[in-house]
């Protein structure tokens, strides 16, 4: 039985799709004005595991992810600059150039982390008509009103507003966090924003209400319903989306259709640094490329994420990542040395093998039934990846277990760690550069600088050995 913790009801619930063996998934994607840091990417590793588990269980998934390339303002209170416009001005490029550049890097990070791309990428700027049509529906049903700066959704007219976040609407007062301006209620939000001076913004469109651009929340409702229908199975995102973004998605979607928007809401917890959410102000804000420059394998970060449940905060620092990489490297090395005992014990049909006092079942494809069943039970229990990883290690350490290689291959379909992939580990370019600089210092007899560079190399997880044929680099 497959269970997920549904944020909407705050408990685990047996998963039953709307259509037999077909599952629609929508994941909130990035705002592509800058690099996505590893805290953002933890959320996408979680949605990747979700999709892999569903497909391992025999479901056919249709995964949709948005790209926010307009309308995400610097404040959740519908004020401040558009992040895309701000980035374009700062870098002296067009908003489209900015979005395409950072979207490409985002997709490169997906490849490095073995995250399967969604079936459909949908950009907000390419779905303006759908967003305008949805706002018009809301207007026809009396859920909107006009202010000096845009068209707003009247949350007081939606009966169950705040249900997802368990909000006490009456307890929210206007103040520093909620600027009322012309809003009727503190929780009301922008559907369409007017351009202050039409013609200055790079991204603006004509609409029935005037020249402007869509609010951030409306894009996810318009695009998810276009590709997945008015009601679909699963919506994922970070826990920071619960109180505002996803709450507003539900309100505008269900107000427009009169139907339930999403059956299962799944939210991933924060990556933390020194006990607080990873952020510019608190620290720990690395990108995948930044970790590579320090000598880390991106899949070591994926492994680290799998050691914590997706609903639990995951503490991050370089030491914890180093420990995860050591465990991952050890795991891969052990797997590479395992012999294929399917050949040792050829099986034409499912059979049982008695080894010592234990009775094991080796199936026709050479997998260990006991360990694989334990693994399936773990992943189907709200994606319990820490338990799944523990079962994998138990299998590897069990001297009596048969069918190890075939079982690991099955497990890795979900884990996505390339455990059976044989590869030559490349030394990062940044480390090679340090080694070259050190060699120059040694030739110049600048022993102090050479020693400092050696320590820098070692701090990055590598050792340098001076030989007759020149310096040799290797991992610690």
C-alpha positions as CSV (number, residue, x, y, z in Angstrom):
1,X,0.0,0.0,0.0
2,X,1.4,3.4,-1.0
3,X,1.0,6.2,1.6
4,X,1.8,9.9,1.5
5,X,1.6,12.5,4.2
6,X,-1.1,14.9,2.8
7,X,-0.5,18.4,4.1
8,X,-4.2,19.2,3.4
9,X,-5.3,16.8,6.2
10,X,-2.1,16.6,8.2
11,X,-1.8,12.9,8.2
12,X,-0.7,9.9,6.1
13,X,-3.3,8.8,3.5
14,X,-3.4,5.8,1.1
15,X,-2.7,7.0,-2.4
16,X,-5.4,6.4,-4.9
17,X,-5.0,8.1,-8.3
18,X,-7.9,9.7,-10.2
19,X,-7.2,7.5,-13.2
20,X,-6.1,3.9,-13.0
21,X,-2.3,3.7,-13.1
22,X,-2.0,7.3,-14.4
23,X,-0.8,10.1,-12.0
24,X,-0.7,13.8,-12.7
25,X,2.0,15.7,-10.7
26,X,2.7,19.4,-10.6
27,X,5.8,20.8,-9.0
28,X,6.4,24.5,-8.3
29,X,9.5,25.3,-10.4
30,X,12.2,28.0,-10.0
31,X,12.1,31.8,-10.6
32,X,14.9,32.0,-13.1
33,X,16.5,35.3,-12.1
34,X,19.6,33.7,-10.5
35,X,21.2,30.4,-9.7
36,X,19.3,27.8,-7.7
37,X,21.1,27.0,-4.4
38,X,21.3,23.6,-2.9
39,X,18.3,24.4,-0.5
40,X,16.1,24.9,-3.6
41,X,17.5,21.7,-5.2
42,X,16.6,19.6,-2.1
43,X,13.0,20.1,-3.0
44,X,13.5,18.8,-6.6
45,X,15.4,15.7,-5.4
46,X,12.3,15.0,-3.2
47,X,9.9,15.4,-6.2
48,X,12.3,13.2,-8.3
49,X,12.1,10.4,-5.6
50,X,8.3,10.8,-5.6
51,X,8.2,10.3,-9.3
52,X,10.6,7.4,-9.3
53,X,8.6,5.6,-6.6
54,X,5.4,6.0,-8.4
55,X,6.9,4.7,-11.6
56,X,8.6,1.8,-9.8
57,X,5.1,0.9,-8.5
58,X,3.8,0.7,-12.0
59,X,2.2,4.1,-12.4
60,X,2.6,6.2,-15.5
61,X,3.3,9.8,-14.4
62,X,2.7,13.1,-16.2
63,X,4.9,15.6,-14.5
64,X,4.5,19.3,-15.1
65,X,6.9,22.0,-13.7
66,X,6.6,25.8,-14.2
67,X,9.3,28.2,-14.9
68,X,8.5,31.6,-13.3
69,X,10.0,34.2,-15.7
70,X,7.7,37.1,-14.8
71,X,5.5,38.3,-12.0
72,X,7.4,37.1,-8.9
73,X,7.9,40.3,-6.9
74,X,10.5,40.8,-4.2
75,X,7.8,40.9,-1.5
76,X,5.0,38.3,-0.8
77,X,2.8,41.3,0.0
78,X,2.5,42.0,-3.8
79,X,4.9,44.9,-3.7
80,X,8.5,45.6,-4.7
81,X,10.3,44.9,-7.9
82,X,9.7,42.1,-10.3
83,X,12.7,39.8,-9.7
84,X,13.2,39.2,-13.5
85,X,13.1,42.9,-14.3
86,X,15.5,43.6,-11.5
87,X,18.0,41.0,-12.7
88,X,17.8,42.1,-16.3
89,X,18.6,45.7,-15.3
90,X,21.4,44.6,-13.0
91,X,23.1,42.4,-15.6
92,X,22.3,44.6,-18.6
93,X,20.5,41.9,-20.5
94,X,16.9,41.2,-21.6
95,X,14.6,39.4,-19.3
96,X,14.4,36.6,-21.8
97,X,18.2,36.2,-21.9
98,X,18.3,36.1,-18.1
99,X,15.5,33.5,-17.9
100,X,17.0,31.2,-20.6
101,X,20.5,31.4,-19.1
102,X,19.5,30.5,-15.5
103,X,17.0,27.9,-16.7
104,X,19.8,26.2,-18.7
105,X,22.0,26.1,-15.5
106,X,19.0,24.7,-13.6
107,X,18.6,21.9,-16.1
108,X,22.3,21.2,-16.0
109,X,22.0,20.8,-12.2
110,X,19.2,18.3,-12.8
111,X,21.6,16.2,-14.9
112,X,24.3,16.4,-12.3
113,X,21.9,15.3,-9.6
114,X,20.3,12.5,-11.7
115,X,16.9,14.3,-11.4
116,X,14.6,13.2,-14.2
117,X,13.2,16.3,-16.1
118,X,9.5,16.8,-16.1
119,X,7.4,15.8,-19.0
120,X,6.3,19.4,-19.5
121,X,8.2,22.6,-18.7
122,X,5.9,25.6,-18.9
123,X,7.0,29.2,-18.8
124,X,4.7,31.9,-17.3
125,X,5.5,34.2,-20.2
126,X,4.3,31.6,-22.7
127,X,0.9,31.2,-21.0
128,X,-0.4,34.8,-20.6
129,X,-3.6,34.0,-22.4
130,X,-4.4,31.1,-20.0
131,X,-3.8,33.4,-17.0
132,X,-5.9,36.2,-18.4
133,X,-8.7,33.7,-19.2
134,X,-8.6,32.4,-15.6
135,X,-8.8,35.9,-14.1
136,X,-11.8,36.6,-16.3
137,X,-13.5,33.5,-15.0
138,X,-12.9,34.7,-11.4
139,X,-14.1,38.2,-12.3
140,X,-17.4,36.7,-13.8
141,X,-18.0,34.8,-10.5
142,X,-17.4,37.9,-8.4
143,X,-14.1,37.0,-6.7
144,X,-12.1,40.0,-7.9
145,X,-11.9,43.7,-7.4
146,X,-9.8,46.5,-8.9
147,X,-7.3,48.7,-7.0
148,X,-4.9,51.4,-8.1
149,X,-2.2,48.9,-8.8
150,X,-4.0,45.8,-10.1
151,X,-6.8,43.2,-10.0
152,X,-7.0,41.4,-6.7
153,X,-8.6,38.2,-5.4
154,X,-11.1,38.8,-2.6
155,X,-10.3,36.0,-0.1
156,X,-13.3,36.8,2.1
157,X,-15.5,35.4,-0.6
158,X,-13.8,32.0,-0.7
159,X,-15.2,29.9,2.1
160,X,-12.3,27.7,2.9
161,X,-9.4,30.1,2.4
162,X,-6.4,29.1,4.5
163,X,-7.4,25.5,5.0
164,X,-4.1,24.2,3.7
165,X,-2.1,26.3,6.0
166,X,-4.6,26.1,8.9
167,X,-4.7,29.9,8.9
168,X,-6.6,31.9,11.5
169,X,-7.7,34.5,9.0
170,X,-9.4,36.6,11.6
171,X,-6.1,36.8,13.6
172,X,-4.2,38.3,10.7
173,X,-3.9,42.0,11.0
174,X,-2.5,44.6,8.6
175,X,0.8,45.9,9.7
176,X,4.5,45.6,8.8
177,X,4.1,42.3,7.0
178,X,0.8,43.0,5.3
179,X,0.5,46.4,3.6
180,X,-3.2,47.0,3.0
181,X,-3.0,49.9,0.4
182,X,-6.3,49.5,-1.4
183,X,-6.8,45.9,-0.4
184,X,-10.1,44.9,1.3
185,X,-8.5,42.1,3.4
186,X,-5.0,41.5,4.6
187,X,-4.9,38.1,2.8
188,X,-6.1,39.3,-0.6
189,X,-3.6,38.9,-3.4
190,X,-2.8,40.2,-6.9
191,X,-4.0,38.4,-9.9
192,X,-2.9,41.1,-12.4
193,X,-0.5,44.0,-11.7
194,X,-0.7,47.3,-13.7
195,X,2.5,48.7,-15.2
196,X,3.2,51.9,-13.4
197,X,4.4,53.5,-16.6
198,X,3.5,51.4,-19.6
199,X,6.4,50.9,-22.0
200,X,9.2,50.9,-19.4
201,X,9.0,47.3,-18.3
202,X,10.5,44.7,-20.6
203,X,7.7,42.3,-19.9
204,X,4.1,43.6,-20.1
205,X,1.0,42.7,-22.0
206,X,-2.4,44.2,-22.9
207,X,-5.3,42.9,-20.9
208,X,-9.0,43.7,-20.3
209,X,-7.9,45.7,-17.3
210,X,-5.0,47.5,-18.7
211,X,-1.3,47.0,-19.6
212,X,0.5,45.0,-17.0
213,X,1.7,41.5,-16.0
214,X,0.3,38.5,-14.1
215,X,0.7,38.0,-10.4
216,X,2.9,35.1,-9.3
217,X,0.2,32.8,-8.0
218,X,-2.1,32.8,-11.0
219,X,0.5,31.1,-13.3
220,X,0.6,27.9,-11.3
221,X,-3.2,27.5,-11.4
222,X,-3.5,28.3,-15.1
223,X,-0.7,26.1,-16.2
224,X,-1.3,23.1,-14.0
225,X,-5.0,23.0,-14.9
226,X,-4.2,23.4,-18.6
227,X,-1.9,20.3,-18.6
228,X,-3.4,18.2,-15.8
229,X,-7.1,19.1,-15.7
230,X,-9.2,21.0,-13.2
231,X,-8.5,18.3,-10.5
232,X,-5.3,16.4,-10.4
233,X,-3.4,14.0,-8.1
234,X,-0.3,15.5,-6.6
235,X,1.1,19.0,-6.1
236,X,4.6,19.3,-4.6
237,X,6.8,22.2,-3.3
238,X,8.7,23.5,-0.4
239,X,7.1,24.0,3.0
240,X,7.6,27.8,2.6
241,X,4.9,27.7,-0.1
242,X,2.1,26.4,2.2
243,X,1.0,29.6,3.9
244,X,0.8,31.9,0.9
245,X,1.5,30.5,-2.6
246,X,-0.2,27.2,-2.4
247,X,-3.0,28.6,-0.2
248,X,-3.7,31.1,-2.9
249,X,-3.4,28.6,-5.7
250,X,-6.2,26.5,-4.0
251,X,-8.4,29.6,-3.6
252,X,-8.3,30.9,-7.2
253,X,-8.4,27.4,-8.7
254,X,-11.4,26.1,-6.8
255,X,-13.2,29.5,-7.0
256,X,-13.0,29.3,-10.8
257,X,-14.0,25.7,-11.2
258,X,-16.1,24.8,-8.2
259,X,-14.1,21.6,-7.9
260,X,-11.4,20.3,-5.7
261,X,-8.0,21.4,-7.1
262,X,-5.6,18.8,-5.8
263,X,-6.0,15.5,-3.9
264,X,-2.5,15.2,-2.4
265,X,-0.3,18.1,-1.3
266,X,3.3,17.0,-0.5
267,X,5.8,19.5,0.9
268,X,9.5,19.2,1.5
269,X,11.2,20.6,4.6
270,X,14.1,23.2,4.5
271,X,17.8,22.6,4.2
272,X,19.2,24.3,7.3
273,X,22.5,25.8,8.2
274,X,23.4,26.4,11.8
275,X,19.8,25.5,12.7
276,X,18.1,28.0,10.3
277,X,16.9,27.9,6.8
278,X,19.7,28.2,4.2
279,X,19.7,31.8,3.0
280,X,22.0,34.6,1.9
281,X,21.8,36.2,5.4
282,X,22.3,33.0,7.4
283,X,24.9,31.2,5.2
284,X,25.2,27.8,3.6
285,X,24.1,29.2,0.3
286,X,26.1,27.0,-2.1
287,X,25.3,26.1,-5.7
288,X,26.0,22.6,-7.2
289,X,28.8,24.2,-9.3
290,X,30.2,25.8,-6.1
291,X,30.3,22.4,-4.4
292,X,32.0,20.9,-7.5
293,X,34.7,23.6,-7.3
294,X,35.3,22.4,-3.8
295,X,35.9,18.9,-5.1
296,X,32.5,17.4,-4.2
297,X,30.5,15.0,-6.4
298,X,26.9,16.3,-6.9
299,X,25.6,12.8,-6.2
300,X,27.1,13.0,-2.8
301,X,24.7,15.8,-2.1
302,X,21.9,13.6,-3.5
303,X,23.0,10.9,-1.1
304,X,23.0,13.3,1.8
305,X,19.4,14.4,1.0
306,X,18.3,10.7,1.0
307,X,19.6,10.3,4.6
308,X,16.9,12.6,5.9
309,X,13.1,12.2,5.4
310,X,11.8,14.8,3.0
311,X,9.5,16.2,5.7
312,X,12.4,16.7,8.2
313,X,14.8,19.6,8.2
314,X,18.2,18.6,7.0
315,X,21.2,20.2,8.6
316,X,24.0,21.1,6.1
317,X,27.6,22.0,6.4
318,X,30.7,21.0,4.4
319,X,31.7,18.5,7.1
320,X,28.3,16.7,6.8
321,X,28.6,16.7,3.0
322,X,32.1,15.3,3.3
323,X,30.8,12.5,5.5
324,X,28.0,11.8,3.1
325,X,30.5,11.7,0.2
326,X,32.7,9.2,2.1
327,X,29.7,7.0,2.7
328,X,28.7,7.3,-0.9
329,X,32.1,6.5,-2.2
330,X,32.4,3.5,0.1
331,X,29.0,2.3,-1.0
332,X,30.0,2.5,-4.7
333,X,33.3,0.8,-4.1
334,X,31.7,-2.1,-2.4
335,X,29.0,-2.4,-5.1
336,X,31.7,-2.5,-7.8
337,X,33.3,-5.5,-6.1
338,X,30.1,-7.6,-5.7
339,X,30.0,-10.5,-8.0
340,X,26.8,-11.4,-9.9
341,X,25.5,-14.4,-8.0
342,X,22.7,-14.8,-10.5
343,X,25.4,-16.6,-12.5
344,X,26.6,-18.5,-9.5
345,X,23.1,-19.7,-8.7
346,X,21.3,-19.9,-12.1
347,X,17.5,-19.8,-11.6
348,X,14.9,-20.7,-14.2
349,X,12.0,-20.1,-11.9
350,X,11.5,-18.5,-8.4
351,X,13.2,-20.8,-5.9
352,X,14.4,-20.8,-2.3
353,X,18.0,-21.2,-1.2
354,X,18.9,-22.3,2.3
355,X,22.1,-20.6,3.5
356,X,23.0,-21.4,7.1
357,X,19.8,-21.2,9.1
358,X,18.2,-18.7,6.8
359,X,15.8,-19.4,3.9
360,X,16.1,-16.8,1.1
361,X,14.1,-16.5,-2.1
362,X,16.0,-15.7,-5.2
363,X,13.6,-14.6,-8.0
364,X,13.9,-15.3,-11.7
365,X,15.7,-12.0,-12.3
366,X,18.2,-12.7,-9.6
367,X,17.0,-10.4,-6.9
368,X,16.7,-11.0,-3.2
369,X,13.0,-11.1,-2.4
370,X,13.3,-10.3,1.3
371,X,15.5,-7.2,1.0
372,X,13.6,-5.9,-2.0
373,X,10.3,-6.3,-0.2
374,X,11.6,-4.4,2.8
375,X,12.9,-1.7,0.5
376,X,9.5,-1.4,-1.3
377,X,7.7,-1.2,2.1
378,X,10.0,1.7,3.1
379,X,9.7,3.8,-0.1
380,X,5.9,3.2,-0.1
381,X,5.6,4.5,3.4
382,X,5.7,8.2,2.6
383,X,9.0,7.9,0.8
384,X,11.0,6.8,3.8
385,X,14.4,7.1,2.1
386,X,16.5,7.0,5.3
387,X,15.0,3.5,6.0
388,X,15.5,2.5,2.4
389,X,19.2,3.5,2.5
390,X,19.6,1.5,5.8
391,X,18.1,-1.6,4.1
392,X,20.5,-1.2,1.2
393,X,23.4,-1.1,3.6
394,X,22.0,-4.1,5.5
395,X,21.9,-6.1,2.2
396,X,25.5,-5.2,1.4
397,X,26.7,-6.2,4.8
398,X,24.8,-9.4,5.0
399,X,27.4,-12.1,4.1
400,X,24.6,-14.7,3.6
401,X,22.4,-12.7,1.2
402,X,22.1,-13.8,-2.4
403,X,21.0,-11.8,-5.4
404,X,22.8,-8.7,-4.2
405,X,23.7,-7.2,-7.5
406,X,20.2,-7.6,-9.0
407,X,18.6,-6.2,-5.9
408,X,20.9,-3.2,-5.8
409,X,20.1,-2.5,-9.5
410,X,16.4,-2.5,-8.6
411,X,16.9,-0.3,-5.6
412,X,18.9,2.2,-7.6
413,X,16.0,2.7,-10.0
414,X,14.5,4.7,-7.1
415,X,17.7,6.0,-5.4
416,X,19.2,7.4,-8.6
417,X,22.7,7.1,-7.3
418,X,24.4,5.4,-10.3
419,X,25.6,2.6,-7.9
420,X,26.5,0.2,-10.7
421,X,27.9,2.8,-13.1
422,X,31.6,2.4,-13.6
423,X,33.3,5.7,-14.0
424,X,36.7,7.3,-13.8
425,X,36.6,10.0,-11.2
426,X,37.8,13.3,-12.7
427,X,39.8,15.7,-10.6
428,X,38.0,19.0,-10.6
429,X,39.5,21.7,-12.7
430,X,39.9,24.0,-9.7
431,X,42.0,21.4,-7.8
432,X,44.2,20.8,-10.9
433,X,44.7,24.6,-11.1
434,X,45.9,24.7,-7.5
435,X,48.3,21.8,-8.2
436,X,49.8,23.7,-11.1
437,X,50.2,26.9,-9.0
438,X,51.9,24.8,-6.3
439,X,54.3,23.3,-8.8
440,X,55.2,26.7,-10.0
441,X,55.8,27.9,-6.4
442,X,58.0,24.8,-5.8
443,X,60.1,25.5,-8.9
444,X,60.5,29.1,-7.7
445,X,61.5,27.7,-4.3
446,X,58.6,29.6,-2.7
447,X,58.1,26.9,-0.1
448,X,55.7,28.9,2.0
449,X,53.3,29.4,-0.9
450,X,53.7,25.8,-2.0
451,X,52.8,24.6,1.5
452,X,49.7,26.9,1.7
453,X,48.5,25.6,-1.7
454,X,49.0,22.0,-0.5
455,X,46.9,22.7,2.6
456,X,44.2,24.3,0.4
457,X,44.2,21.2,-1.8
458,X,44.0,18.9,1.2
459,X,41.2,21.0,2.7
460,X,39.2,20.4,-0.5
461,X,39.5,16.6,0.0
462,X,42.5,15.8,-2.1
463,X,46.1,14.7,-1.5
464,X,49.0,15.7,-3.7
465,X,52.1,13.4,-4.0
466,X,55.4,14.6,-5.5
467,X,56.9,12.0,-7.8
468,X,59.7,11.8,-10.3
469,X,57.1,12.2,-13.1
470,X,55.5,15.3,-11.4
471,X,52.8,15.8,-8.8
472,X,50.0,13.2,-8.6
473,X,46.5,14.1,-7.2
474,X,44.1,11.7,-5.5
475,X,41.2,11.8,-3.2
476,X,41.8,11.4,0.5
